[in-house]
Amino acid sequence: MKKSRPLKQPKKKITEYDTQDTTSMIDTSRPLRFEDLGVRLPSVPSTQVISIRLPSELLNEIKALGSQQDIPYQALIKLFLAQSLVQTKKKLER
């Protein structure tokens, strides 16, 4: 494998980019999209914010369990809800 050669005067170039206006280097006539750069963002499922009241004791137990398993408590609640939904659907199919 070839070793890359160090840039000539790299600190000078970095300082030059830091101190000068580089907007003239951007071609505004053709805006780039992520796809043009070969970058693809992961598709994130949509979520909806809800408000739910839980007894403090229950919430504290969920937080403690999440801490033990190194899982954020909100993610743990989502996991519990998803598992419960699957089990309930299976019972209803019988």
RODO-2510 file (C-alpha; in nm, 4 decimals, decimal comma):
residues 94
     n   res          X          Y          Z
     1     m     0,0000     0,0000     0,0000
     2     k     0,1342     0,3398    -0,0977
     3     k     0,1992     0,5932     0,1713
     4     s     0,0274     0,9216     0,1149
     5     r     0,2593     1,2148     0,0805
     6     p     0,2115     1,4997     0,3211
     7     l     0,0653     1,8151     0,1728
     8     k     0,3014     2,0989     0,1075
     9     q     0,2452     2,3657     0,3674
    10     p    -0,0715     2,2063     0,5137
    11     k    -0,0925     2,4498     0,8053
    12     k    -0,0786     2,7426     0,5653
    13     k    -0,3637     2,5959     0,3570
    14     i    -0,5767     2,5294     0,6629
    15     t    -0,5193     2,8801     0,7908
    16     e    -0,5994     3,0165     0,4466
    17     y    -0,9373     2,8385     0,4395
    18     d    -1,0103     2,9456     0,7959
    19     t    -0,9427     3,3129     0,7350
    20     q    -1,0778     3,3682     0,3826
    21     d    -1,4258     3,3663     0,2385
    22     t    -1,4665     3,0330     0,0569
    23     t    -1,8212     3,0872    -0,0684
    24     s    -1,6858     3,1745    -0,4123
    25     m    -1,5700     2,8118    -0,4424
    26     i    -1,9291     2,6881    -0,4293
    27     d    -2,1139     2,6513    -0,7593
    28     t    -2,4553     2,7976    -0,6780
    29     s    -2,5881     2,7344    -1,0292
    30     r    -2,6058     2,3609    -0,9542
    31     p    -2,6969     2,2859    -0,5927
    32     l    -2,5831     1,9441    -0,4771
    33     r    -2,8058     1,6914    -0,3099
    34     f    -2,6934     1,4169    -0,0755
    35     e    -2,7387     1,1640    -0,3570
    36     d    -2,4942     1,3629    -0,5737
    37     l    -2,2320     1,3184    -0,3045
    38     g    -2,2977     0,9466    -0,2667
    39     v    -2,4486     0,9985     0,0780
    40     r    -2,7738     0,8299     0,1703
    41     l    -2,9527     0,9177     0,4904
    42     p    -3,1206     0,6289     0,6706
    43     s    -3,4959     0,6285     0,6544
    44     v    -3,6323     0,7017     0,9975
    45     p    -3,9790     0,5785     1,0820
    46     s    -4,2097     0,8590     1,1773
    47     t    -4,2916     0,8926     1,5435
    48     q    -4,5551     1,0846     1,7285
    49     v    -4,5159     1,2566     2,0616
    50     i    -4,7622     1,1468     2,3283
    51     s    -4,8096     1,2293     2,6919
    52     i    -4,8795     0,9496     2,9366
    53     r    -4,9030     0,9599     3,3130
    54     l    -4,7381     0,6735     3,4978
    55     p    -4,7142     0,6120     3,8694
    56     s    -4,3770     0,7382     3,9939
    57     e    -4,2917     0,3984     4,1373
    58     l    -4,3497     0,2258     3,8023
    59     l    -4,1478     0,4853     3,6133
    60     n    -3,8609     0,4538     3,8620
    61     e    -3,8598     0,0750     3,8180
    62     i    -3,8541     0,1125     3,4395
    63     k    -3,5674     0,3619     3,4640
    64     a    -3,3736     0,1278     3,6942
    65     l    -3,4263    -0,1670     3,4595
    66     g    -3,3211     0,0437     3,1623
    67     s    -3,0094     0,1505     3,3477
    68     q    -2,9228    -0,2127     3,4278
    69     q    -2,9633    -0,3107     3,0628
    70     d    -2,7977     0,0077     2,9343
    71     i    -3,1125     0,1064     2,7433
    72     p    -3,2745     0,4507     2,7658
    73     y    -3,5972     0,4179     2,9608
    74     q    -3,8109     0,5631     2,6807
    75     a    -3,6727     0,3059     2,4365
    76     l    -3,7446     0,0371     2,6954
    77     i    -4,1057     0,1543     2,7248
    78     k    -4,1403     0,1361     2,3438
    79     l    -3,9955    -0,2157     2,3518
    80     f    -4,2407    -0,3235     2,6221
    81     l    -4,5333    -0,1773     2,4279
    82     a    -4,4285    -0,3497     2,1046
    83     q    -4,3842    -0,6866     2,2786
    84     s    -4,7184    -0,6543     2,4533
    85     l    -4,8898    -0,5667     2,1260
    86     v    -4,7486    -0,8772     1,9551
    87     q    -4,8595    -1,1013     2,2439
    88     t    -5,2073    -0,9489     2,2511
    89     k    -5,2504    -0,9963     1,8752
    90     k    -5,1451    -1,3623     1,9044
    91     k    -5,4014    -1,4217     2,1799
    92     l    -5,6768    -1,2620     1,9729
    93     e    -5,5962    -1,4810     1,6696
    94     r    -5,6678    -1,8023     1,8653
***
